[in-house]
Amino acid sequence: EEWKLLELQRSPINKMVVDWSPIQVTKGLPPERADIVIVGGGVMGWSVAYWLKKKEKVRDGVRVLVVEKDPTYSQASSVLSCGGIRQQFSLKENILLSLASADFLKNINDHLGVVNEDPVDLQFNHSGYLFLASPDVAPIMEENYTIQRDLGAKVILLSPTQLKDRFPWINTDGIALASYGLENEGWFDPWTLLNAFRCKAMSMGVYQCFGEVTGFRCSSQKAETTDGDFVNIKRIKYVDVRMPNSLEYQPVECAVVVNAAGASSGKIADMLGIGHGPKQTMAGIPLPVEPRKRFVYVVHCPDGPGLECPFLIDYSGFYLRREGLGGNYITGMSPEETEEPDVSNLDVDHDFFHDKVWPLLCHRLPPFECLKVSGAWAGYYDYNTFDQNAIVGTHPLVNNMFFVTGFSGHGLQQSPAVGRAVVELILDGGFQTIDLSAFDFKRILYHEPILERNIV
């Protein structure tokens, strides 16, 4: 009898019965519980994750989960950007953020180096930004220059004659003034920065999950405002994460949620009912962030400016910078508000280059009359329709969701410093290094925009 029982246990049929399960469990499910769930695995989300582990008092004291819906990162704004960094802004907060981030990037291996891994090679090119101003905007450039210098940015102003001496390949017609960054400005490889943050954060114990956030489960309670109105205050208890190409989902219990979903952050806020209340009320104001598509064109110009080419921003709207060696450059410009392209896909409009960008490029830089378009791509901005500036902090009606979005094109370069600031807000209860109170959601409620005059 014992022999028969042993043979039955070894039987292939019995093994099939033991291994069979009515539910197909997907590998890579997120943990059932996390202290902090970060929605969005772009460079901003991973920066927040890194700083959370950096500032935790005890090893593994904070369980952090990063949820990213695109495992290939093929549509991620972080890796589809031009990789520029500059201090030439008009707002104090933006200047300080980029100064701090530049210092971080210059010493990146002190921060993001991983033991037994190759050093991080960010390919940081310090060629600077060159802004060109028409007579109408020259006074604004002078005001910005004063603010930038007072905060420690190494920037100089150039007259048209000085500009021509320094960059003889520029046509100075219509230029009244130029502003040129001497230090901490240029461009770097976006994918390298994203991957460096990700690898370092995971080596410190951050959990990664590829899936899509499909909803939240919240508790709520009524509170009375100073005006005598009653509002519902929500607190997120669970984040529902659906696995890729599957109907299976995992609810993740958490204490804090960070909305770092970039161009999709408005959609994430909408899932919580933000903006669903009556208009002109606190509950009726949505997160004003939406995707905007921007085209980037790669051109080859054998007679171009070469190694001395900075990241050039013309007052007409187009930009240009060198891309590697061998006469390759990338260029583009933002369309008019009434001509925003369809955001349902990342198809490139090549006519936009020929009709809008190239004529301006040829006028300012005559060598580019002879060029060949060798490639192009499109990416999304997390565009803040309210004032094109970051939204950092909580929503008054959802007290455990922290926004870090709405950068409208300059999030990548500021991600090291912004990630630290958000973590200070979460763990310390307030900003410690750079005061970003001006970027709070409350300014949207009070209809008080803070406008950046150097948006590219």
N, C-alpha and C positions, 0 to 999 in steps of 0.2 A: 504493500500500500504506500509506503514512504517513497519507494522508487517511482511509482506511477505519479505521485504528487510532484516529485522533482522534475520528471519529464514534462508534465503539464506546465510548470513554471517556465521551462526553457522553450516551450512551443512558440513558433512565430505567430500563431493565431492569438495566443495569450498576450504576447508582446504588443500586438496591434490594439488589443482591447485596453491594455494598461496605458498606452501612449495616446489613445484617442481622446480628443477634447471637443465638445460642441462649440467652443468659442476659439476662433483663431486669434491668438494674441500677437499684436504687432510689436516687433522689436523697436526700441527707442522711445517707448512711452515715457512721459515725464514722471517725476516722483509725485506721489499723492499729496505731499505737503511741501511747501517751501515758505520761507519767511518773506522773500521778495521775488515776485515774478516780473521779469522785464519783457515787455511785448515789443519785439523788433530786435533782430540780431545784426543790425548794421553797425557802423563804427560807433555811433552814439550809444547804442544799447550795450555794446561790449565795453565801452569806456566806463559806463556806469557800473557794470559788473566788476571790472577790474578795481575801481576805487572802493567799492563796497568791501571787497576782500582785503584790500590794502589797509583800510581803516578799521576792520574788525578787531576787537580787543583780544579775542581768543581764537585760535585756529579752529575753523569750521563752526565758529560761533554764529554765523549768519548763513543760512542755506539760500543760495541764489539760483534761480532758474532763468535762462534766456530762451525765449521761444521765437523761432524764425520760420516763416511760412515758405521761403524759397531756398531749398537745400543747395541749389546750384549758384545762387547769388547772381543769376543772369539778368535780373531786373533791379538789382539793388542799387539805390542811388549812390551809395558810398563808392562803389567800384566803377560807376559810369560817369563820375565827375572829372573835372580837369585837374584836380589835385592841387589847386593854388592855395597859398597862404599869404596874407598881407595884414599890415597894421593900419593901412590907409582907409580908416572909417571915420565917420563924423561923431558917433556916439562913444562916450567914455567906456561903457561896458564892452562894446565890441572890440575896441582897441586893446583893453586890458586882457580880454579873453585870448586874443590872437598873440599878444606878447607872451603870455604864460604858456600857451600851446607851442609857440616857436621854441621856447626854452626846453620844453618837454621833448619835442621832436629832435632837437640838436643833441640831446643826451638820452636818446630813446633806449639804448641798451642798459642804462642804469635803472630804467623803469620796467621795460618789457622784455629784457633778456631772460631766457630760460636756460637753466643749467643743462649742460650736455647737448644743447641745440646750437645751430649756427647763429652768429650774431645777426641782428636785424639790420638789413641794408635798405634804408628808406629811399635811397636815390634822391636825397634832398638837394635840389639845385637852387643855389642862392643868387639867382640873377635879378631878383627884385621885381617890383611892379612899377610900371610907368603909366601914370594917368595924364591924359591930355585934356586941356580945358579951353573952351571957347571964351570970347570976351564976356559973355553973359554969366558964365559960371566960375570965372576966375576968382571973383571975390569970395565965393563959397570955398574954393580950393584953399585960399589963403587962411580962412577961418579954420578949416579942417586941419591944415598944417600946424597951426598954433596949438590946437588941442593935442594933436599927435605928438608933437615935440615935448609939450609939457608933461605928457605921460610916459616919456622915455623912448618913443619910437624914433629910429634914425632915418629921417626923411629930409630931402632937400627940394627946394623949388628951383626950376630952370626957366629962364626966359627963352623965347623962340631961338635967339642966337646961340645961347648955351646948349639948347636942345639939339640944334643942328650940328654943333661942334662935337657933341658927344655921340649922337646917333645920325650920321650924315645920310642914311638911307630913308629918313623920314621927311615927308613933304610937310613943311610947317605952315602951309596956307591955312588961315583961319584959327591958328593956335595962339592963344594969348599967354598961356602959362602951362607948365608941366610940373608934376610932382613925382619924385623918384625915390623908391625905398632902397637904402644902402645896406641894411642888415635885416635878417630874420624874415625875409620875403622871398618868394619864388614858388617852386612847386615840388611835389614829391609823388611817389607811387601810392595811390589810394588803397589798392588791394593789399600791399605790404603792411600798411598801418592797420587795416581791419584785421588781417590775419595775426598780426603781432599782438593786438589787444585780445583777440580770441584765444590764442594759444597760451598767453600768459594767464588770463583769467581762468581757463580750464585747468592749468597746472596748479592754480591756487584753490581749486575745489568747486568752481562754478559748474553747474549742470547745464547741458545744452540739449535742446529738443527741437527737432524740425517738425513743425505742425502749425496749424492756423487757429488763432483764437476766434471762437465763434460766438462767445457770449460770456456773461458774468452772472453770478448768483449773489445777491446782495441782501443785507438787512437794511431796514429804514426806520426812521423815527421823525416825528414832526417837531419842528422848532419854530419859534415866533421871531420875526425880524423886528428891528427897531421901529419899523413903520406899522407894526401890528399885523403884518401878513404872516401866513403860515406856509412853511416850505418843508419838503421832505429831504432829509439828510440821509444819503446812502453810504453804506460801508460795504466794500466788496469782501465777500467771504470765499468765493471760489471763482477760478478762471477755467472755462471749458476750452480744452485744446483738442482739436480734431487732427487726426494723423493724415499725412499726405496720401492721396488716392484711396481714401477709405472713409467709411461712415463711422468708424470707431473713434470715440473720443474719451479723453481722460479729464475729469474734474480735478483741479489742483487747488487745495486749500492754501490760503496765503494771508499774510497780514498787510502787505503793501504791494501795489502794482505800479510799475513805471511804464508810461506810454511813450515809447521811443520808436513808434512804428513809422516815422517819417511821413511820406506822402499818404499813407493809409491811417495816420493817427486820427484824422477827423472821423473816419469810419468806426474806429475803436471807441471813440467818445460817444458816437451816436448809439452804439450798442448799450450804453448805460443810460440812454434817455436824455443825454445832455443836449439841450436845444429843442426838446419836444414840448416844453411848456408854452403858455401863452406868450405871444410876442411882447417885447418891451419889459419882460420880467426876467429875473435871474435864471429861472428854469427854461426860458425860451431862447437863450443866447447860445448858439452852437460853438464848438471849437472851430475857428475860422481858418482851417488848414485843409488844403486840397492839392491833388497832384497837378503839376504843370509840366508839360513836356518841353525839353530843350534839346536842340540838335547840336552836335559837335562834328566838325568836318576836318578830316586829315588831308592836307595838301602838300604837294611836293613842289618846291621852288628852288632850282639850282643856284639862282643868283640872290637868294634871300640873305638876311643879315648874319646868319651863322651863330657862332657861340656867344656873341655879344647881345643877342636878342633877349630883352626882358619879357615879362608878362605885360603886354601892352593893352591898355584900355582906352579906346578913342571916345571922345565926347559924343560921337554919332551913335555909339552903342555897340560896335563890334569889338572883339578882343582877339588877340593872337599871342601865341607863345611857341617856342621851339619844342619839338617832340623828338628827343634823341638827337642823333647826328645824321648827316647825309642830306641836308636840305629839306627835312620834314617839319611841318608845323601843324598846330591845331588851331581852329578858329570857329567863330560862331557869334551869335547875338540873340538877345531876347526879342520875341516878336511884339508887335503892338498889342495892347490889351484886347482890342476887337478882333485880332487875328490869331488868338491862341489855338494851337493845333489840337486835334483829337487825342485824348489821353487813354483811349481804350486799348491802344497798342503802342509799341515802340518803333513803328515804321518811321523811316527818315524821309523828309521832304527835300529832295535834291534841288528842286526849283527855288526853294527858299535861299539856298546859297547863291545861285546864279542871279536871282532877281534882287535880293536884298543885301547879302553880305559882300559879294565880290566887288560890286561897284564902289562901295565905301573902302574896301581893302585896297583896291588899286589906286584910288585917289590919295590915300594917306601913305601907302607904301608902293611906289611905282614898280619895283622889281616884281611884284606879285601880279602884274599884268600877264606874265607868262607863268602859269602854274598848271598842275594837274591834280584833280581830286583823286586821292588814292584810297580813301576810306571814309566812313562816317558811322556815327552811332547816335542814339537818343537815350536820354535818362530823365528821371523825374526830380523836380524840386518839391520839397515839402513847403508849398507856397502859403504864406500867411496873408490872406486877402485883406486883413485889417490894417497892418502897418509893415509887413514884410520883415518883421523881427521875431526873435525867438519867443516862445512861450515856455516859461520855466516855473514850476511850482504846482500847487494843488488847485482843484476846482472847489469853490465854496460849498457845493452840494454833494460832492463825492470826496470825503475827507481822507481817503487812503489811496487815491490815484495821483501820481506825480507826472506832470507833463514835461517832456523835453523834446520840443518839436517846433516847427514853423520857422526854421532858419532861412528859408528862401534862397538857398544857394551857398551859404557860408558855414554850414554845420560841420562839414568834414574838418576844416582847418581849426575849428574851435572845440572839437570833440574832447581833447585831453583835459582842457580847463573846465568845460561845461560838465563833463562827467564827474569831476571832483566837486563842483559846486552843488550838483543835485544830491550827491551822497552826503555832503555837509547838511543839506536841508533835511534829509531823511534821518541820519544818525545823530546829528548834533542839534537839530531843531532850528537851524538858521545858518546863513552864509558866513563862512569864516575867512576866506581868502579874497574873493571878489564878490562884491555886493551886487546881486542880480535882481534885486527887488523890483526894479523898473520893468522887468520882463514877466511879472506876475499876471495871471489871468484877470485880475481885478481891473486892469486898465481897459480891458475889453468891455467889462460890465459898465464901467463909468464913461465909456466912449472917449478915452484919452490916449490916442495913438502916440507912439514915440517913433519918429520917422528917422530912418538912416538915409543920409543923402548920397552915400557911395554904394548903392546896390548895383551889382553886375549880373 
